[in-house]
Amino acid sequence: MIKQYCIVNTEPNCNILGLHPIIRGFFHKDLERLTGRILKTFVYQVEGEVMNAIAEKESWFDFGDYLWQKINNDHQFAEQVKDHLLKNGQSLYLLCNETLGEFKSGQMTEEKIKESILKILELFSTICTSGMVGPFVELGGGGMSNKIAEIIRNKNLSVVEMSANECLSILTTPRNTTWTEDLKVELYLIADWLFEQGEKLDNLSDDGKKIILQAIEKYGWVFYGYKGPEYNINNAKEEISHILSQNLKPSEQLKIIKNNFQELLQKQTKIMEQLGFSEDEKYFVTIAQDFGYTKAYRANLMALACFTINKLLAVFAKKESYSIRQFGMCAVSELQAYLKNELPLPKADILNQRLNYALLISEKDSDKILVGEEAKQWMKDNVEVEEVDLELTEFAGTVACGGGVKQVQGIVKIVMSNQDINKVEAGDILLSSNTTPDHVPAMRRSAAIVTQTGGLTCHAAIVSRELNKPCLIGVKHLLQVFKDGDRVEVDLEAGIVRKLSC
């Protein structure tokens, strides 16, 4: 039997409520207005805390190709998509911050809380209509990454004395920063204040605690992901401790970071001039940079939306004697019906079944959730799973950052939930389906980062460049082959991760 569906992405630390607004963006009227099309069906498989995104093969890859052609043929299209995201993103950002401020004051009525959640859910889906165009293009066929690589391959790189991977990494780095970088700056400023005051992290004054908590309240949500946990003072102290451990004042470190970023922007321009990039080639580089920025921007906003919604839902969790984890296994349509006083929430035992294993099957006007054996049978009947030879020891990917080394060896630590982050120690090789902002402390400790999915504008690629950390992305079958404790070598010259004998 020919199976119509395939897995197109895998993400850690997920739940249905955090994912469903993204799917609704695939059927949103704004997506049709922007692109002329919408998707027909999309499925999320959630097992424990890991999600597999599942699409109809023909429609998914066709949509990716269609969007890639629009980007090629209409140089205004990408700018329109970006403008749509930034405009609606700003609305979502303001709404969430105003709501959190009002909620904290204790002045919100139950009806106002319901109204706010409904508005946030709608804006959440709206940003995903434009915010998903870049990922559609990459996941649907790797159009942008392949295009930039092709442009670079046809240049005389001896002129810039760089490898193709180095050139690719520099050119695709976004020129804009997001709230994640704002938090980093805040932590450097706090570290500098502590340094100047002579304060120790293990014996903070009230003022020291206050400025850290203020930074967390302002920006800590960037690490929330789909369902938390919340960024706390211990997380911040770990980052500040790393800053203070360097042999340079925090203010000087921050100055170097800012200078390095400005130099990178200048280097991008210089490389394109030296290699004789045409205006058309510069256009594709700009789009790649924008894809990287808008992906990080959207990820920040989704984290803020999920953070705000879960803060508000705590009121109803207490009222209904449900946990936030159980609320997280509701479909958006179920939560909307509850908040509009149209239907009760699904029963607790149903939500508990979903916590173990569930499929969310969405179409434009309907949602269906399967659990247990019925869900597993649907997967077996409908989803093509590519076979992998488990005897193979080498797997190829794309080098997102060389990190200044040719090869690096270490012990595998697989990170697929927030509970996995602390097991990564200095010198380990971090493996994941892809990375999220809450993985950054573990990424910093690791000797290298390897992900199963992602293009040159994905989170792992962007952060690895910031950290100058060796990084290989898009390694197929990674999580089927490798396991915790394996000793591996990441070969940055060949773009390969290989299993070593113990």
N, C-alpha and C positions, 0 to 999 in steps of 0.2 A: 504493500500500500504506500502510495506517495504521501509524504507528510508535508503539510502546507506551512508549518511554522518552524522557526529556528530561534535560538537564543542569540540576542544581539548585544547584551551587556550584562555584567554581574556587578552588584554593589553590596558593600558590607553595611551593617548597622542600620537596617531599614525596618519600616512597618508599612501597613497599607495606607493609613491616613496621611503619612508623609509623602507617599508615592502617587496616590490617586490624583491629586491636583495636577500633576505633570501629565498624566494620561488625558485628563479632561482638556488640557491645552492642545492635544493632538486633534481634537474634534471641534475646537473653538471657532466661532465665527470670525475672529480676528485672524486666525491662521489662514482661513479661506480667503479673506480680504487681502492679506499680505502676499500669499503665494499662489492662490487660485486653486488650492487643493486642501483636503484633509485626509487623515488616515481612516481606514474602515474599522479595524479591530486591533486592539493591543492587549497584551496579557502580562501580568506580573505574577511570578511564582515566589512566594515568601516561605522559606523554610528556616525556622528559628529566627535569626537576625540577618540572614543573607537573602538577597533578592536576585532573581534572574528576570531580565526584561525579554519578553518573547513577542516576536512580530510575525505577521504573514510574510514569508520570504519575498514573494513577487512584489507586493505593494510597498514593503519597506525599502528594498533596494531600488525600486523604480522611483520612489519619492526622493531618495537620496540623490539619484542621478538627475532627476528633474530639477531639484534645487541647485545642484552643481551647474547645470546648464543655464539656469536663471542668473547665477552669479557670473558666469562667463559672458553671457549675452547682454545683460543689463547692469551697467556699472552703478546705477542708482539703487538697485535692489538691496544690496547689502547695507547701504547707508540707511535705507528706510527701515530695515529690520532692526538695526542698532538703535535708531531713534525711537522706535516703538518700545523696545526693551527699556531704554533709559527713562523715557517719559513715565511708563507704567511702574517701573522699578522705583522711581522717586516717590510716586504716590503710595506704593506699598510700604516703603521705608518710613514715610511720614505717618501713615496710618498706624503702623505697628508701634512706633515710638510714642505717639500721642496716646494710644490705647494702653500701653504699659505704664505710662505716667499716671493716667487716670485710674487705672486698676490699682496701682500701688497706693494711691491716695485713699482708697477704700470708698470712693464715691460712686462707683458704677453699680447700677441696678442689675438684676439678673437679666432683664429684657435687653438692656444696653450691651451686656456681655454677649448675649446671643447674637444681637445685630452686628457687633464688631467681628465675631468669629466668621459669620457669613460673608461679610465684606472682605475680610482677609483671604478667605478661601477663593473667592472670585478673582481677586487681584493676583493671587498665587498662580492660578491657571492662566491668567492673561499674560504674565511675564514668561510663561513657558511656551506660549505660541511663537514668540520671536526668539526667546532664549534658546530654544531647541533647534533652530535652523542650523547652527554650526555643528552640534553633535549629530544631527541627521546626515549632514554631508559627510562627516568623518566616519560614523558608524555604518552608514549606508554604502560605503565604498572607498573611504579614505581619500576623497577627491582633493582636498586642500593640501594635506601632507604629501601626497604623491606629486602634486603640481609643483610645490616648492622644491621638493627633492629633484624633480626633473629639471627645473630651471638651473639649479646649482650644478648638477651633473654636466650640463652643457657649457659651464664656465671654466676658464683657466684659473684654477684655484692657487696655482703657484704665485700668482700676482699678490694674493693676500696672505700667503704662507699659512694656510689653514686647511684642515681636512674638511670634507663635505659635511661630516657630522657637526663639527665646531661651527661652521658657517650657518648650517641649518638651525642650530640651537640659538645662535645670536639673533638671526634675522626674525625668528618667529616669537621671540620674547615680547610680551605686550608692553606698550609704551605708557599705559595708564595703570594706576594702582587702585586697590579696593580697600574695604574696611579691614581686611586681614592685615594689610600693611600698616594701616592706622593703629591697630592694636600693637603691632610690633614696635612702632615708633614710641607709643605710650609706655611700653615696658622698658625701652632703653632710657627714656626720660626718668622713669621711676628709679631704675638702677642707678642712674647718675645722681639723683637726689639722695638715695641711700648712701652712695659712695661719698658724696660731699659731707653728709651728716655723720658719717662713720657708724651708721646703723648696721646691725647684723640681721639677716633674714630669720634666724632662729630666736631672735629676741627683739621683735619689732615694737616700736613705740605706737601709741594710739594714732599718731599722725601718719606713721608708715603704713599701718593697716588701712587707714582711711583712704589714702591715695591709691592703694592697690585695689580696694573694693570699688572705688569710683571708676577706675579703668575697666574693671570687670563689668560693672553695670552699663558702661557706655558701649563697650565693644565685645564683651565676653561671648555674646550669642553667635559670633562668627564660627565658633567651634562646635555649635550644637548639633549640626547635621539634621537628620530627620527626626530623631527622638532623644537626643541627649546621650549621656548626662550633661548637666550644666558645667561650664568652665568655672572653676572655683579658685580660691586663694592659693591652694596647694599647687594647682596647675600653673598659676602665674608665678609663684615663687620658684618653681622648677626652671621656667624660662629666664627669670631674673638671675637666678643662681648661675645659669650658664653664661649670661652676659658678664656677671661679676667675676667669673673664674678666668676670664681672658686677661692677658698681660697688657691691657690698655684701658684707659678710662672709658666708661660707657659713652660719654659725649663724643670722644674721639672715634669710637667704633661706629656710632651713628653717622658721624660726618663721613667716614670712609664708605659706609653703605650708600649714602646719598650720592657721594661723588662717583662711586662705581656704577650706579644706575645711570647717572648722566653720561658717563664715559661710554656705557653700553649703547645708549641712544645715539651718541655721536658715531660709535663704531658701526652701527647699523647703516647709517647714511653713507659712511666712508666705504664700507664693503660694496654697497650697491653702485657707488660711483666708480670704484676701482674695477669692478667686474663688468661695468658697462650695462647695467640693467636698463631695459627699455621702460617706458611709462607703463606699458601693459604688465610687465614683470613686477614693477614696483606696486602696482595695484594689487596683485595677488599676495605680495608680502604684507601689505597693509591689511588685507582681509584676514590673513592668518593671525596677525597681531590682534586684530579686533575680536576674532573668534576666541583667542586665549583670554582676553580681557572680559568679554561678555559672559563667558562660561564661569569665570571666577566671580563676577558680579552677580550673576543669577544664583550661583551656589550660596553666596553670602545672604542674598535675599530670601532664598528658600529656608535657610537656617533660621533667619529672623522670624519668618512667618510661622515655622514649626514651633520655635521657642515661645512666641507670643500665644499661639493657639493653645499649646499645652499648659501655659500659665493660667489662661482663662478657663480651660476645661477642668482644672483642679476644683473649681466651684461645683461643677456637675458630677465629678467623680465622687466627691464627698456626699453629695445629695443622693446619688444613685447607688452608693456603696460599690462602685467600680474602681479599679486601678487605672492610672494613666496608660499602663501597658495594654489593658483591655480596650480602652477608648482608641488606642492606636491601631487596633485591628478592625475598626469601622470603616466602611466605604464613605466617601464624601457625601454621597446621596443619602446614606443612612443617618449620618450626623446632621445633615441639613433638615431632613424630615423631623428629627428629634428637636432641633433648635426652633423649628417653625411650629412645634406642637402638633404635628400631623401624625407621627407614629412614635411608638416607644423605641428605645434602643434594642438591638439584638440581645438575646439573653446571654448571661455571663458564660454559660457552658459552651455556647456557640463561639463566642469570642476566644475562649480558652482553646477550643479545637483549632481555630485559625492561628493561634500563637505557635502551634506545632508545625502545621503545614497547610498552606492555603493557595488557591489560585484566584486572582481577581481578573475576570474577563470583561473588558469594557468595549462598548460600541458607542456610537454617537448618542443614542437615546436610551441606553440600558447598561446596567452593571449586573454581573453575576459572580458570586463567590462560591467556589467549591472547596471542600475540605477532605482530609483523610484519603481513603482509598479511591473515592470518586475523582478527586483532584489528581492523584497519581496515575489513574487510568487515563484521564484526559491527556496528561503529559505523554504517556506511553503511546497513545493512539495518534497524537497530532504533532509532536515536536521532534524534529530531526536532531539527533545527537551525533556529532561527528566522532568517528572512532579514532582512538589514539593508540599508538604502539607504546605501551608502558615500558618496553625494553630500551627505548631510545634514551640517550643520555645528553643530547644537545638539542636546544631549541632556540630559534632565531627570533629577534625582535628588532625594534628601532632604537637607536641610541638617542636619548633625549638630552643627556649631559654626560660628557666624558669624565668630569671631575679631576682632570689633570693626570689620570693614570691610564695604563693600557689594560691591566687586568686587576681584579680584586677577588680574594677568596674569603669565605666565611661560612657560618652556620645559618641555615634557613630558619626564620621565624615568620610564620604566616599570620597576618593581621586581617581579620575579617569582622571584628567587633571592637568596641572600646575596651572590653575586658582583655583583649590581646595586646594592647599597646604597651603595657608595663613589662611584658616578657621580652621585649626587644632590648638587648644590651649593646654596649659599645662593640663594634666590630661585626655584629650580626648582619645578615643579608635579609632585608625586609621584603617579603613577597605578599602581594594582595591582588585582588581583582582590579582595583584601582585605589587611589588614595583620596582622602577627604581632609579638610582642614584640621580635624581633631587628631590626625595621624602625625602632624608636624614634629612634636617632640620625639616620637619614635624614629621618624625619618632622619632627624638630626643625629641621633645616637648610632644609627646604622652605618655600615661601611658602604652599602649600595642599596638601591631600590629597584625592584623588578615588578612590573604589573602585567596582568593578563590582557587588559584592554587599554584603550586610550590612543589619541593621536598626539601630534607635537604641540597641541594647545591644551592638553589635559592638565589636571591639577598636579600630577606627579612630575610631569615635564617642567612645568613652571617653577614649582618649589625646588626641584632638584637643581635647577640653574641658579636660583637664589642662594642655595646652600653650597653650590659647587660640589654636589654629591653625584657619584656615578649612578646613572639611571638608564634602565632598559625598559621600554614599554611595548605593549602589543604582542606579548609572547603567548601565542596560542597554547591552550591545554596546560598552562602553568600549574594550575591548582589541582589538576588531575594527576600530575606526575610527581610533583615535589611535596614534601611533608616536613614538619618541624624536625629539626635535628640533622637533616641532610647537609652534607658539606658540598658547597658549590663554588664554581668560579664564574664570575661575570667578566666576559671578554669584551671590552669596549672597542677594540679594533675590529673584531669580526661581527659584533652585534649579536653575541650568543651567550646564553647561560647554560653551563654544563654541570652535570652531576659528577662529583669526584668520588672515587672509592675511599672508604674511611681508613 
